[in-house]
Amino acid sequence: MDMAHEALEAIRAETDTSALWALMQTYFRDRGVTKISYHHFSGNVQAERAVNVNASGFSDEWVCHYIDQKLYVVDPITELAQSVTSPFRWSHIRDLMRLTPAQMRYLNEMREAGVGDGIAFQVFGPGLRNGYVGLGVDRPQDFPSDAGVLDFQVVAQAGHIRYCELNPPTLSPGDLSPRERQILRWIARGKSNSSIADILLLSPHTVDTLVRRIFGKLGVSDRTTAAIQGVGAGLILL
């Protein structure tokens, strides 16, 4: 854990996104990882969320194909990683979830491209800015021990948090819909979701959904910070 501690200190001290990515690559490669995939998702509650993909060790052809064809939309490994708390092997995905035909085709493409096997897990960020980390190895004997996987999770989580800190969400008034700005204004005035639903004649479920969407767009996780962000960005006037 000493090496992980050193990595955590270096991550916290890093002030450049590119240097942070290089630091993470070095840490994992020094421990037998040959392929690294990091997906950072926006917090927006949408059918197809924005995703930023960083990859190292994969062929250029596969990376371009993955991004150009938006395969992250059907990738079952990233989907499962966002819904479970424990790491899992890529090769176990068929046993862990029911796959759609599109997901089966994706796995076949992945195999034909020689991507190989690895481990997957989720990382968590502020305001639903979560992410996915995939770490590939060339040989089964290169898989880390349970303690090694835990170290990987700790370091990846710290790296993700630092990435979010170095890349705060930027908003303009147009990034929130008129209804979202209206709800944010009532949040800033101290109203609960149920009170807002009564005031605006909306269902509580609709207000809950819109509040989560607002939090995601603002990159926050509580009402006070949402109000501060909204006022500071000029999204609302009190």
Secondary structure, 3 states (H helix, E strand, C coil): CHHHHHHHHHHHHCCCHHHHHHHHHHHHHCCCCCEEEEEEECCCCCCCCCEEEEEECCCHHHHHHHHHCCHHHCCHHHHHHCCCCCCEEHHHHHHHCCCCHHHHHHHHHHHHCCCCEEEEEEECCHHHCCEEEEEEECCHHHCCCHHHHHHHHHHHHHHHHHHHHHCCCCCCHHHCCHHHHHHHHHHHCCCCHHHHHHHHCCCHHHHHHHHHHHHHHHCCCCHHHHHHHHHHCCCCCC
